[in-house]
Structures are given as structure tokens and as C-alpha cells.
Amino acid sequence: MLKLITECHNLDNLPVRDLIDSSGSVSPETPISVLAERFFTEPELDALPLVRDGFPYGLAVRNKILTTLGTRFGFALYARKPISAIADMNPLLVHHDESLNGVLAQAMARDFRDIYDEILVVDEADKYVGLLSVKRLVIEQGNHLAQSIAQRRMALERAAEMQKMNDAKSSFMAHITHELRSPLHAIVGVIELVKMNFSQQKLDEFPKYINLLSTSSANLLAIINNILDLSKIEVGRMDVYSEDFVLGDLLQEVLETCQVLLGDKPLTIELDCAQPQILLSGDRGKVRQILLNLASNAVKYTDRGNITIAAEGGSQLKLSVKDTGIGIRTEDLANLFVAFNQLEDAKTRRYNGSGLGLTITAQLVQLLGGNISVDSTFGIGSRFDVQLPCRQPSQPEENFP
């Protein structure tokens, strides 16, 4: 059984037993696929403790479970295994008679990768009692430690910010769950059609089915990659590499990809680069991802007109993407690059996607030591500008035609 944290801090007299939020649980032997379905159908459910014979054995956290299943071969590898195989088997446990401040101190002392909102509570016999919410503890701490107006204001602001982030994450998870299920359902449906037509020797529709499978698979992969990229960036596991690359070649790759995304839209995409043969040194993959995210975003939100992808190399690599699309409202600009914020309501949204592209783009720009800005007029169009530190490797004169 888990090693219990027994240290008690007597900073106030409020025991956490009075702050328990829920007492639901599942068996450690519960199949991962069963619990994943609960997380899919209950977007408000963030975590469930693993309990056997009344004793806690671990904690299944939504983000970890869905991210693990979303990785390559994740569902195939783990779906039939018990939830204990990928759950957190060493969560924070506290006694129900420990003080609010003592529990909060332990919660905040956890490793960054182990910080989540839920804490498991046990009684004198070490049996599971229920879950605590760190967010609620912070709110209660604000109520009990507000010895002055300034202290109270700071505590309440902290709690309000946590509530805002929690609400945004809940909304985001509900949306991303829908986005994941849509291509999965399409893939399953097309496979059933292929099987049925094959059994009846009807092969004429196969090319159309293959295209549908390809499109749905690409959409699913893009969503999963965005989630994984954001996770790696947030925990500091995104590495930066350096290699030499030709600026014009990179721009051409982005242009060709965007032309595929156009479909039948009456759109023109242009490149603007005075020095296409200039040789630069930097993280080519991330520069390409930044530019492709901005360009594909422009394609998504532009129905007609033109898109211009521009680049200029020197002491600074200057990138810009300008479109004649729907533009962005002034009041939405502040939240444009914020994670877990959607500018469209999930129920009335017109454009598909995870909504993470611009967030990841801004964080990649920051990771590379650059900056990003946007100038937009609603109903007319937008322009995104990126500046990144840049250097040119020393090359012989003849290498530049």
C-alpha cells in the first residue's frame, strides 16, 4: 500500500476532514478502456482514486490517462490493462485531521509533474475517506488567513485565477474530447463501409473511402500532436536543435502544404522573400512549425482573397502571414495565445480544430527567444509577425547563386 505522509503542520485549527469534496472511487483492476470512456462522457470528471478493500492504492488523473491513450499505439497497448498500469501510484495522501495549511504546504511541495488538483484523504485506520481540492483549500486559506484587506484580496485573487483556469481547462477538455471522437467515429464508420462493400464485391467506392480514412487519420494525428507538443512545452521537455537550412526551401514546403489545405476555396497564396537562397542556422523544424501553424490558421479562417507568407533573413529572421479572412475582434486579442481559451463557443463554432495552434506557436516563439505580434481588423483580415534570433553560417561565396 502507499506510503502515507504523516507530517502535520499546526498553522491553524481547521482540519481538512471538513473540506472533503467527493468520495467516489474505482477498483485498481478496472480496465483502462472503461475508465477512459467515463472521462470521455463526463467532462467534469478530473480524477478518480483507486481503492481496494477500503484502502487507497493510486489516483487516475484525466490528463495523464487520455494523453497516454492518445500517443502512438497507446490505446492498443493499454486499453485492456487495469487502470493501475498507468495511474499515479504514489499520489499525495493526508490524514483527515491534518490542518489546512499543513496539507497545502505538502501539496505545493510536490514535484511540478505531480501537481494536480486532487489530494486523497484517509482516516485513523488509513482507509480512504474522500478527495480534497487544492483549489478549495486555497479559497479556505484565503478566508482564514486574511488578517488584512491586502492579504485577503491577494488570496481571493489567487483563488479566482485558479477557478478561471479550472473552468477553462474543463471547457477545453470537453471540446478536445469532442474533437478526438469525431475523426475516430469517422474512421470506424468508413471501415465498416469498406468491410460491407468488400463482402458484397462492391469495389467502386474504395478510392473515396481511402480518401476519407486518410483525411480523418490526418485530423486525429494533428490533434494528438498538438496536445503532446503543448504538454512537452509546459513541462520543459521540448529541446531546441540547430541546423543549416535554405530559407526559400522552407517557405516552399509551407506553401505546398497550405495549397493542399485550400481544397476548393477561391484563395491565392503568395510567397514574398527577397533572398530565397539565403542560408540560415537554427531549429528548422520549429521555425517550419511556427510558420505552418500561422499559414494553416490563415487558410482555415479565410474563405476568399489572398494570403501572403513573407520572410526576411538577417540578424533577425522576420516571418509574417497576412490574410483577408474573418479577422479577430479587439476584445479577443488578449486571449489569442492563451492555452485552454476558445474564441468561439464549442456549441456554435464554425471552424474545426483543437484551438491549440496559436498557443503552441507563441510558446515555440518564446522557446526560440523571439516574439510574436498580431494586427487584425474584424471582418477584414489579420497579420501575424514573428521575429526570431538568427545567424548565417559562414559559407563560400559560390554556394549562393
MIZAKE-295257 format. One record per residue (C-alpha): x, y, z; residue in three letters. Coordinates in nm, 4 decimals. Example, Ala and Ser with C-alpha at 12.3 -4.5 7.8 and 13.67 -1.06 7.14 Angstrom:
2
         c1         c2         c3   code
     1.2300    -0.4500     0.7800    ALA
     1.3670    -0.1060     0.7140    SER
! end
This chain:
401
         c1         c2         c3   code
     0.0000     0.0000     0.0000    MET
     0.1058     0.3605    -0.0471    LEU
     0.3453     0.5224     0.1952    LYS
     0.1438     0.7730     0.3963    LEU
     0.2613     1.1299     0.4514    ILE
     0.2096     1.1808     0.8250    THR
     0.3739     1.5140     0.8950    GLU
     0.1202     1.7578     1.0356    CYS
     0.1601     2.1355     1.0364    HIS
    -0.0404     2.3111     1.3074    ASN
    -0.0641     2.6521     1.1412    LEU
    -0.4370     2.6730     1.2135    ASP
    -0.7050     2.4590     1.3723    ASN
    -0.9133     2.3797     1.0673    LEU
    -0.8955     2.0048     0.9878    PRO
    -0.9275     1.9080     0.6226    VAL
    -1.1977     1.6492     0.7012    ARG
    -1.4458     1.9389     0.6783    ASP
    -1.3339     2.0240     0.3244    LEU
    -1.3673     1.6854     0.1504    ILE
    -1.5349     1.7287    -0.1901    ASP
    -1.6147     1.3741    -0.3042    SER
    -1.5764     1.0083    -0.2082    SER
    -1.6186     0.8267    -0.5415    GLY
    -1.3637     0.5616    -0.6376    SER
    -1.2864     0.2692    -0.8710    VAL
    -1.1076    -0.0617    -0.8285    SER
    -0.7390    -0.0805    -0.9334    PRO
    -0.8415    -0.3709    -1.1589    GLU
    -1.0850    -0.1565    -1.3604    THR
    -0.9899    -0.1793    -1.7343    PRO
    -0.8348     0.1375    -1.8710    ILE
    -1.0866     0.1456    -2.1569    SER
    -1.3768     0.1571    -1.9076    VAL
    -1.2314     0.4499    -1.7168    LEU
    -1.1358     0.6303    -2.0391    ALA
    -1.4986     0.6096    -2.1524    GLU
    -1.6047     0.7735    -1.8240    ARG
    -1.3615     1.0567    -1.8838    PHE
    -1.4940     1.0930    -2.2401    PHE
    -1.8601     1.1064    -2.1325    THR
    -1.8097     1.3041    -1.8096    GLU
    -1.6001     1.6131    -1.8974    PRO
    -1.6407     1.7481    -1.5436    GLU
    -1.4629     1.4399    -1.4010    LEU
    -1.0924     1.5201    -1.3478    ASP
    -0.9718     1.2251    -1.1379    ALA
    -1.0791     0.9053    -0.9619    LEU
    -0.8994     0.7315    -0.6744    PRO
    -0.8120     0.3621    -0.6958    LEU
    -0.9463     0.1857    -0.3858    VAL
    -0.9372    -0.1806    -0.2838    ARG
    -1.0997    -0.3111     0.0363    ASP
    -1.1346     0.0446     0.1569    GLY
    -0.7645     0.1312     0.1188    PHE
    -0.6315     0.3771    -0.1425    PRO
    -0.3850     0.2440    -0.3994    TYR
    -0.3476     0.5265    -0.6504    GLY
    -0.5106     0.8046    -0.8481    LEU
    -0.6261     0.8096    -1.2117    ALA
    -0.5937     1.1642    -1.3496    VAL
    -0.7826     1.2583    -1.6679    ARG
    -0.4958     1.4359    -1.8466    ASN
    -0.2468     1.1543    -1.7893    LYS
    -0.4891     0.8787    -1.8928    ILE
    -0.6115     1.0481    -2.2120    LEU
    -0.2625     1.1649    -2.3108    THR
    -0.1225     0.8138    -2.2663    THR
    -0.4028     0.6641    -2.4754    LEU
    -0.3565     0.9354    -2.7376    GLY
     0.0072     0.8552    -2.8032    THR
     0.1094     0.6261    -3.0848    ARG
    -0.0346     0.2773    -3.0213    PHE
    -0.1457     0.3981    -2.6753    GLY
    -0.5000     0.2629    -2.6928    PHE
    -0.3879    -0.0664    -2.8446    ALA
    -0.1234    -0.1157    -2.5744    LEU
    -0.3199    -0.0147    -2.2679    TYR
    -0.6974    -0.0388    -2.3287    ALA
    -0.7375    -0.3881    -2.1774    ARG
    -0.4932    -0.3430    -1.8918    LYS
    -0.6034    -0.2495    -1.5388    PRO
    -0.6013     0.1223    -1.4636    ILE
    -0.3225     0.0673    -1.2102    SER
    -0.0848     0.0136    -1.5056    ALA
    -0.0790     0.3840    -1.5978    ILE
    -0.2330     0.5575    -1.2961    ALA
    -0.0325     0.7595    -1.0443    ASP
     0.0527     0.5000    -0.7815    MET
     0.2136     0.7481    -0.5429    ASN
    -0.0320     1.0385    -0.5082    PRO
    -0.0378     1.2731    -0.2112    LEU
    -0.2221     1.1206     0.0886    LEU
    -0.3079     1.3067     0.4085    VAL
    -0.4936     1.2233     0.7301    HIS
    -0.8359     1.3794     0.7711    HIS
    -0.7285     1.5511     1.0944    ASP
    -0.4341     1.7380     0.9376    GLU
    -0.4582     2.1153     0.9174    SER
    -0.5494     2.3083     0.6066    LEU
    -0.2153     2.4908     0.5984    ASN
    -0.0195     2.1720     0.6555    GLY
    -0.1901     1.9973     0.3652    VAL
    -0.1434     2.2964     0.1366    LEU
     0.2269     2.3091     0.2222    ALA
     0.2610     1.9433     0.1216    GLN
     0.0608     1.9996    -0.1987    ALA
     0.2774     2.2913    -0.3078    MET
     0.5983     2.0990    -0.2290    ALA
     0.5207     1.8294    -0.4857    ARG
     0.7294     1.7920    -0.7995    ASP
     0.5912     2.0036    -1.0851    PHE
     0.4954     1.6949    -1.2880    ARG
     0.2919     1.5590    -0.9942    ASP
     0.0907     1.8732    -0.9252    ILE
    -0.2807     1.8311    -0.9859    TYR
    -0.5912     1.9455    -0.8018    ASP
    -0.6784     1.6259    -0.6110    GLU
    -0.5438     1.5015    -0.2762    ILE
    -0.6510     1.1687    -0.1184    LEU
    -0.7712     1.1701     0.2430    VAL
    -0.7606     0.8729     0.4850    VAL
    -0.8858     0.8189     0.8385    ASP
    -0.7074     0.6879     1.1509    GLU
    -0.7122     0.3355     1.0062    ALA
    -0.5565     0.4595     0.6806    ASP
    -0.8806     0.3855     0.4926    LYS
    -0.9919     0.6047     0.2092    TYR
    -1.2328     0.8854     0.3061    VAL
    -1.2507     1.1147     0.0047    GLY
    -1.0828     1.3709    -0.2196    LEU
    -0.9664     1.7221    -0.1406    LEU
    -0.9454     2.0008    -0.3975    SER
    -0.6338     2.2187    -0.3772    VAL
    -0.8377     2.4972    -0.5319    LYS
    -1.0899     2.4814    -0.2482    ARG
    -0.8118     2.4672     0.0110    LEU
    -0.6660     2.7863    -0.1339    VAL
    -1.0074     2.9534    -0.1112    ILE
    -1.0488     2.8436     0.2517    GLU
    -0.6967     2.9564     0.3303    GLN
    -0.7811     3.2964     0.1865    GLY
    -1.0865     3.3156     0.4134    ASN
    -0.8948     3.2145     0.7276    HIS
    -0.5658     3.3963     0.6744    LEU
    -0.6981     3.7334     0.5606    ALA
    -0.5618     3.9325     0.8566    GLN
    -0.5659     4.2472     0.6479    SER
    -0.7566     4.3729     0.3442    ILE
    -0.4456     4.3383     0.1284    ALA
    -0.3867     3.9750     0.2345    GLN
    -0.7494     3.8858     0.1768    ARG
    -0.7501     4.0474    -0.1673    ARG
    -0.4366     3.8583    -0.2713    MET
    -0.5743     3.5251    -0.1501    ALA
    -0.9084     3.5727    -0.3232    LEU
    -0.7419     3.6828    -0.6465    GLU
    -0.5300     3.3676    -0.6379    ARG
    -0.8385     3.1533    -0.5831    ALA
    -1.0301     3.3347    -0.8588    ALA
    -0.7429     3.2808    -1.1020    GLU
    -0.7316     2.9099    -1.0176    MET
    -1.1096     2.8893    -1.0643    GLN
    -1.0828     3.0657    -1.4002    LYS
    -0.8086     2.8287    -1.5165    MET
    -1.0018     2.5267    -1.3896    ASN
    -1.3153     2.6369    -1.5761    ASP
    -1.1122     2.6999    -1.8912    ALA
    -0.9475     2.3571    -1.8658    LYS
    -1.2854     2.1893    -1.8147    SER
    -1.4251     2.3656    -2.1207    SER
    -1.1133     2.2800    -2.3186    PHE
    -1.1248     1.9119    -2.2210    MET
    -1.4918     1.8905    -2.3187    ALA
    -1.4058     2.0422    -2.6563    HIS
    -1.0933     1.8345    -2.7177    ILE
    -1.2848     1.5170    -2.6276    THR
    -1.5367     1.6025    -2.8987    HIS
    -1.2567     1.6797    -3.1458    GLU
    -1.0915     1.3426    -3.0765    LEU
    -1.4113     1.1434    -3.1042    ARG
    -1.5203     1.2977    -3.4373    SER
    -1.2348     1.1598    -3.6525    PRO
    -1.2383     0.8329    -3.4572    LEU
    -1.6069     0.7826    -3.5319    HIS
    -1.5446     0.8684    -3.8980    ALA
    -1.2629     0.6128    -3.9197    ILE
    -1.4717     0.3398    -3.7557    VAL
    -1.7693     0.4193    -3.9816    GLY
    -1.5640     0.4097    -4.3010    VAL
    -1.4006     0.0800    -4.2003    ILE
    -1.7450    -0.0738    -4.1542    GLU
    -1.8476     0.0521    -4.5004    LEU
    -1.5310    -0.0943    -4.6528    VAL
    -1.5965    -0.4321    -4.4889    LYS
    -1.9587    -0.4339    -4.6058    MET
    -1.8739    -0.3358    -4.9652    ASN
    -1.5871    -0.5828    -4.9785    PHE
    -1.8118    -0.8682    -4.8712    SER
    -2.0532    -0.7707    -5.1489    GLN
    -1.7697    -0.7274    -5.4040    GLN
    -1.8576    -0.3588    -5.4490    LYS
    -1.5153    -0.2020    -5.5059    LEU
    -1.6054     0.1176    -5.6952    ASP
    -1.6323     0.3270    -5.3772    GLU
    -1.2968     0.2170    -5.2329    PHE
    -1.0953     0.5221    -5.3557    PRO
    -1.3442     0.7546    -5.1849    LYS
    -1.3264     0.5521    -4.8628    TYR
    -0.9459     0.5584    -4.8665    ILE
    -0.9517     0.9385    -4.9008    ASN
    -1.1939     0.9667    -4.6088    LEU
    -0.9737     0.7429    -4.3951    LEU
    -0.6666     0.9448    -4.4865    SER
    -0.8332     1.2786    -4.4031    THR
    -0.9793     1.1585    -4.0725    SER
    -0.6486     0.9976    -3.9684    SER
    -0.4568     1.3163    -4.0503    ALA
    -0.7031     1.5250    -3.8440    ASN
    -0.6726     1.2876    -3.5498    LEU
    -0.2920     1.2878    -3.5698    LEU
    -0.2820     1.6690    -3.5829    ALA
    -0.4954     1.6998    -3.2691    ILE
    -0.2861     1.4452    -3.0785    ILE
     0.0396     1.6098    -3.1895    ASN
    -0.0856     1.9484    -3.0691    ASN
    -0.1767     1.8057    -2.7278    ILE
     0.1600     1.6319    -2.6945    LEU
     0.3530     1.9401    -2.8107    ASP
     0.1772     2.1597    -2.5562    LEU
     0.2435     1.9048    -2.2807    SER
     0.6151     1.8856    -2.3667    LYS
     0.6492     2.2631    -2.3748    ILE
     0.4705     2.3112    -2.0418    GLU
     0.6946     2.0626    -1.8572    VAL
     1.0119     2.1938    -2.0216    GLY
     1.0847     1.8839    -2.2297    ARG
     1.0890     2.0489    -2.5709    MET
     1.4504     2.0582    -2.6940    ASP
     1.5969     2.3158    -2.9324    VAL
     1.8245     2.1996    -3.2160    TYR
     2.0399     2.3848    -3.4675    SER
     2.0996     2.3042    -3.8325    GLU
     2.1665     2.4916    -4.1557    ASP
     1.8731     2.5409    -4.3927    PHE
     1.7799     2.7394    -4.7017    VAL
     1.5030     2.9875    -4.6269    LEU
     1.3367     2.9545    -4.9683    GLY
     1.3133     2.5750    -4.9413    ASP
     1.1379     2.6016    -4.6060    LEU
     0.8906     2.8569    -4.7429    LEU
     0.8163     2.6335    -5.0422    GLN
     0.7349     2.3404    -4.8110    GLU
     0.4895     2.5546    -4.6160    VAL
     0.3337     2.6848    -4.9389    LEU
     0.2815     2.3352    -5.0810    GLU
     0.1231     2.2123    -4.7581    THR
    -0.1161     2.5083    -4.7478    CYS
    -0.2152     2.4585    -5.1106    GLN
    -0.3287     2.1070    -5.0181    VAL
    -0.5358     2.2531    -4.7329    LEU
    -0.7089     2.5009    -4.9666    LEU
    -0.9448     2.2476    -5.1197    GLY
    -1.1851     2.4359    -5.3479    ASP
    -1.1550     2.7735    -5.1730    LYS
    -1.1078     3.0670    -5.4160    PRO
    -0.7834     3.1669    -5.2456    LEU
    -0.4424     3.2727    -5.3711    THR
    -0.1315     3.2042    -5.1602    ILE
     0.1806     3.4048    -5.2358    GLU
     0.5400     3.3966    -5.1146    LEU
     0.7338     3.7161    -5.0509    ASP
     1.1056     3.6586    -4.9936    CYS
     1.3769     3.8805    -5.1426    ALA
     1.6537     3.6297    -5.0558    GLN
     1.5158     3.2764    -5.1092    PRO
     1.8677     3.1283    -5.1356    GLN
     1.9936     3.2733    -4.8069    ILE
     2.1402     3.0057    -4.5777    LEU
     2.0388     3.0275    -4.2110    LEU
     2.1240     2.8335    -3.8975    SER
     1.8632     2.7431    -3.6356    GLY
     1.5931     2.4973    -3.5357    ASP
     1.4471     2.4373    -3.8818    ARG
     1.1691     2.2098    -3.7569    GLY
     1.0332     2.4607    -3.5081    LYS
     1.0641     2.7538    -3.7495    VAL
     0.8678     2.5483    -4.0043    ARG
     0.6044     2.4577    -3.7446    GLN
     0.5631     2.8221    -3.6412    ILE
     0.5155     2.9374    -3.9998    LEU
     0.2940     2.6422    -4.0946    LEU
     0.0705     2.6941    -3.7885    ASN
     0.0187     3.0597    -3.8810    LEU
    -0.0331     2.9859    -4.2516    ALA
    -0.2742     2.6954    -4.1983    SER
    -0.4633     2.9119    -3.9480    ASN
    -0.4950     3.1778    -4.2191    ALA
    -0.6257     2.9176    -4.4665    VAL
    -0.8821     2.7966    -4.2126    LYS
    -1.0236     3.1431    -4.1422    TYR
    -1.0045     3.2880    -4.4955    THR
    -1.2736     3.1975    -4.7483    ASP
    -1.1651     3.4195    -5.0386    ARG
    -0.8976     3.6679    -5.1353    GLY
    -0.5298     3.6052    -5.0718    ASN
    -0.2721     3.5001    -4.8160    ILE
     0.0839     3.6287    -4.8192    THR
     0.3652     3.4385    -4.6478    ILE
     0.6717     3.6607    -4.6139    ALA
     1.0200     3.6062    -4.4736    ALA
     1.3420     3.8045    -4.4404    GLU
     1.6714     3.6727    -4.3062    GLY
     1.9465     3.8679    -4.1320    GLY
     2.0410     3.9299    -3.7696    SER
     1.6691     3.8654    -3.7096    GLN
     1.4560     3.6157    -3.9011    LEU
     1.1361     3.8042    -3.9740    LYS
     0.8296     3.5994    -4.0654    LEU
     0.4806     3.7240    -4.1401    SER
     0.1499     3.5786    -4.2558    VAL
    -0.1157     3.8178    -4.3852    LYS
    -0.4691     3.7160    -4.4853    ASP
    -0.8005     3.8648    -4.5979    THR
    -1.0005     3.6431    -4.3620    GLY
    -1.2580     3.6996    -4.0915    ILE
    -1.0228     3.8898    -3.8615    GLY
    -1.0268     3.8987    -3.4827    ILE
    -1.2377     4.1128    -3.2522    ARG
    -1.0423     4.3613    -3.0406    THR
    -1.1728     4.2108    -2.7166    GLU
    -1.0446     3.8663    -2.8196    ASP
    -0.6861     3.9693    -2.8953    LEU
    -0.5774     3.9428    -2.5296    ALA
    -0.6749     3.5729    -2.5168    ASN
    -0.5462     3.4794    -2.8617    LEU
    -0.2333     3.2964    -2.7415    PHE
    -0.3697     3.1734    -2.4061    VAL
    -0.3957     2.7969    -2.3540    ALA
    -0.7410     2.6453    -2.2922    PHE
    -0.9229     2.9546    -2.4273    ASN
    -1.1568     2.9209    -2.7256    GLN
    -1.2631     3.2354    -2.9142    LEU
    -1.5691     3.0511    -3.0438    GLU
    -1.8292     2.8780    -2.8341    ASP
    -1.7994     2.4995    -2.8693    ALA
    -2.1723     2.4635    -2.9471    LYS
    -2.1808     2.7253    -3.2233    THR
    -1.8267     2.7038    -3.3602    ARG
    -1.7972     2.7143    -3.7370    ARG
    -1.4344     2.6056    -3.7692    TYR
    -1.2972     2.2701    -3.6540    ASN
    -0.9689     2.2151    -3.4733    GLY
    -0.8212     2.1800    -3.1261    SER
    -0.7669     2.5545    -3.0811    GLY
    -0.4101     2.4918    -2.9661    LEU
    -0.2246     2.6011    -3.2794    GLY
    -0.1669     2.9646    -3.1834    LEU
    -0.0892     2.8760    -2.8218    THR
     0.1798     2.6312    -2.9337    ILE
     0.3090     2.8827    -3.1890    THR
     0.3515     3.1544    -2.9250    ALA
     0.5289     2.9148    -2.6882    GLN
     0.7612     2.7903    -2.9643    LEU
     0.8488     3.1512    -3.0482    VAL
     0.9256     3.2159    -2.6813    GLN
     1.1295     2.8945    -2.6621    LEU
     1.3448     3.0162    -2.9528    LEU
     1.3949     3.3562    -2.7862    GLY
     1.1734     3.5536    -3.0224    GLY
     0.8475     3.7469    -3.0101    ASN
     0.5140     3.7369    -3.1905    ILE
     0.2543     4.0075    -3.2537    SER
    -0.0771     4.0370    -3.4349    VAL
    -0.2582     4.3212    -3.6091    ASP
    -0.6176     4.2405    -3.7003    SER
    -0.9387     4.4120    -3.8069    THR
    -1.2570     4.2136    -3.7621    PHE
    -1.4163     4.1329    -4.0972    GLY
    -1.1144     4.2485    -4.2978    ILE
    -0.8181     4.0274    -4.2114    GLY
    -0.5164     3.9654    -3.9897    SER
    -0.1381     3.9868    -3.9974    ARG
     0.0876     3.7857    -3.7686    PHE
     0.4517     3.8932    -3.7318    ASP
     0.7292     3.6836    -3.5780    VAL
     1.0886     3.7835    -3.5055    GLN
     1.3450     3.5189    -3.4129    LEU
     1.7166     3.5425    -3.3347    PRO
     1.9033     3.4386    -3.6472    CYS
     2.2562     3.3809    -3.7713    ARG
     2.4037     3.2967    -4.1084    GLN
     2.6686     3.0237    -4.1128    PRO
     2.9874     3.1171    -4.2925    SER
     2.9658     2.9654    -4.6410    GLN
     3.1829     3.0006    -4.9574    PRO
     3.0651     3.2692    -5.1979    GLU
     2.9944     3.0183    -5.4764    GLU
     2.7296     2.8409    -5.2675    ASN
     2.4915     3.1325    -5.3190    PHE
     2.3658     3.1589    -5.6804    PRO
! end
